[in-house]
Amino acid sequence: MIDWIDVITNSLWIVGCALGLAVFSYSNWEAAIRKERLRVILGYWRMQVIISLAGMLFCLGLMSNASAIWESLVWGVLALGFGIQAWLIWRGRD
């Protein structure tokens, strides 16, 4: 039988990786269209928020799959850090 809890928890880190890759791919395309550097496009607050949310999803997925308590705590602290970073960027947007 399929363990749906494992499917859901593993999908968190997979979606986080896919979202991060999508942001980098889109930013690279937009930088080529605008003839700007990639770091300029990645510096926009929208891209920063999405990258932070991708990092948070990745960390939450690994936190839910961790075998040791200390490992879960480390991934949880990192997820919280990414979440706070996304919120601060969102709040301070121009």
Secondary structure, DSSP 8 states (H G I E B T S, - for coil): ---HHHHHHHHHHHHHHHHHHHHHHHHHHHHHHHT--HHHHHTSHHHHHHHHHHHHHHHHHHHHH-SSHHHHHHHHHHHHHHHHHHHHHHHT--
